[in-house]
Structure formats: structure tokens, C-alpha cells
Amino acid sequence: MPVKIDPSLHQEKKPPWIRVRLPNNPVFWDTKGLIDDLNLVTVCEEAQCPNRWECWGQGTATMMIAGDRCTRACGFCAVDTRRPMALEDDEPDRVAEAVKRMKLNHVVITAVARDDLPDGGACHFANTIYKTREVNPDTVVEVLVPDFIGKDDALWVVMEAAPEIFNHNMETVERLTPVARSKAEYWRSLAVLKSAKRMAREMGNRCATKSGIMLGLGEKEEEIVKTMDDLRDHDVTVLTMGQYLRPSEKHLPVVEYIAPDVFERYKEIGLEKGFRHVASGPLVRSSYHAADFKPELDLDE
């Protein structure tokens, strides 16, 4: 039987710890102006990230390439689902220029799912990495990628570009994956993460693998712990955990708001299980304070 979220468990009133400050830093508006000037898309805006005020106020942003239309309709995601537009050949140049102007030491590059393309957008990812590194040789490049429908040849193209950090989010526990994630599969996502690490080793590159999950969709503690174990079994060393926030009434409801002390306990559990870096808190997102993690600490055995 398909998994459903019990409507009687919905909790829509936000607790006091789910609060963000509106921007009053001129750097925020400078960052927004730069992004608009270069005609770039950010996941900060498209996914309605609660931290965009803080990150943009610090002059950082997560670039979302390959357009703002996704081929999937995940139940948690605010990104628009429509037929995508053609890729823009000059987008890698514009991303590289933005990284240069913002003087970023660490950049996160993500994308919508492009199941309409034979390679899922892998070559566009790789071109963006190459161009970003060419213009900004000292910048750490982190990629947050879709699963490429499990195509190893597409994944290989991305790994050949040698990102320092490879991120692919599990998003939720195995039981809730069919509800929350359109077309995605729990074990396929784990396989993508393990394959990325294996490919990096075969190429002689050092690459940290990273994943994230949302809490508050009705998952149980034992399921969260099992997801941690599964990630560690698949060579993942960086973990993010944050509160799911409902983008609109059309999206999955919030079943529970997780208290900050519970997030802190999950962080301790994750570190005990061998993750080298764990970011866990109500407003944590995949790219939040991404530069706090140093890939050189992810030493292969």
C-alpha cells in the first residue's frame, strides 16, 4: 500500500524558534543586485530558503544552474515544475563571474532535475565547474546534484570535473521517500553517493561526499538513525539535518516541528557514528554555512 501522512498529525503553527530576520545589511542588496545583473538563478530564492537573508547579507549564495523549471514534482519542494527551457551556453561563464565578483572561497552549485536531457544536465554541471575553477582557482567547489536517474556515465562526467565536495540529498527516510520525492528512490540515491566516492578515488581525486535530510514529515527516530547508518555504509562523511517548512498549501504538510535540543542530540548521534561534519538545526539547509566544512579534513583511509 502507498505510504500516506496522517492528516490528523498536521502541525501548521510555527514555534518561536522558527524565525528569521529581515535584511538590513547593504551587502544583502548588493548580492541581490549582482545576481540580477548576471541573470542568475539561486536556490535561495527558488526554494524559499529561510536563510537567504543571512547568507546574502554575508555575500554568499547557492547558484542554481540549468534553469528554474524542474522535471520532477517533489512534495516538499517550492521549485516550479514545468517543461524546462533550453540550457544557456554562457551560464557557466556567468556563474564564474559571480563567484569572482563576490570573492567566494567556497561556492555551491546546484540544479533542477533535468530528466528531459540525455545526460540529466551532467555536462552543464561539469562545464560550470571547469569555468568556475578556471576563473577562481582557489575557490572550493561544492556540487549538489540530482540522481541522474542512476546513470553512471552522467555521474562520471561530473566527477571528472573534480568537485571538492559532492552532495546529493536523501531528503527523508526510506518509508517516506515515495511520498516526498518524485521519481527518486532511496537506495538509488545511496548508490549515487557511493559511486561518486568510488569514481573520485579511481580518478585520483579527493572528494568529500555529503547528504542531507529534512525532519518533521512524520519520520521516527529509529528511521533517522537507520538513514545515518545507511549513509555511513555508503561512504558519506558530511551530514545536514534541518526542519521541513511547507512552501505552500499544495505541498506536504508539516507533521512536527522538531525542537533545537533534539537536533543537537541527532548531531551528537551522527558524530558518534563517524560523520566528520554534522550540521543539525531547525534552519539548517544543505548549503547553509557550507564553507564551515573543510574538504581537506575528509581524509581517505
C-alpha positions, 0 to 999 in steps of 0.5 A: 500500500502507498505510504500516506501522512496522517492528516490528523498529525498536521502541525501548521503553527510555527514555534518561536524558534522558527524565525528569521530576520529581515535584511538590513545589511547593504551587502544583502542588496548588493548580492541581490543586485549582482545576481540580477545583473548576471541573470542568475538563478539561486536556490535561495530564492527558488526554494524559499530558503529561510536563510537567504537573508543571512547568507546574502547579507554575508555575500554568499549564495547557492547558484542554481544552474540549468534553469528554474523549471524542474522535471520532477514534482517533489512534495516538499519542494517550492521549485516550479515544475514545468517543461524546462527551457533550453540550457544557456551556453554562457551560464557557466561563464556567468556563474564564474563571474559571480563567484569572482565578483563576490570573492567566494572561497567556497561556492555551491552549485546546484540544479533542477532535475533535468530528466528531459536531457540525455545526460540529466544536465551532467555536462552543464554541471561539469562545464560550470565547474571547469569555468568556475575553477578556471576563473577562481582557482582557489575557490572550493567547489561544492556540487549538489546534484540530482540522481541522474536517474542512476546513470553512471556515465552522467555521474562520471562526467561530473566527477571528472570535473573534480568537485571538492565536495559532492552532495546529493540529498536523501531528503527523508527516510526510506518509508517516506521517500515515495511520498516526498520525492518524485521519481527518486528512490532511496537506495538509488540515491545511496548508490549515487553517493557511493559511486561518486566516492568510488569514481573520485578515488579511481580518478585520483581525486579527493572528494568529500561526499555529503547528504542531507535530510529534512525532519518533521514529515512524520519520520521516527527516530529509529528511521533517522538513525537507520538513514545515518547508518545507511549513509555511513555504509555508503561512504558519506562523511558530511551530514545536514539535518534541518526542519521541513517548512511547507512552501505552500498549501499544495505541498506536504504538510508539516507533521512536527516541528522538531525542537533545537535540543533534539537536533543537537542530540541527532548531531551528537548521534551522527558524530558518534557514528563517524560523520566528520561534519554534522550540521543539525538545526531547525534552519539548517539547509544543505548549503547553509554555512557550507564553507564551515566544512573543510574538504581537506579534513575528509581524509581517505583511509 
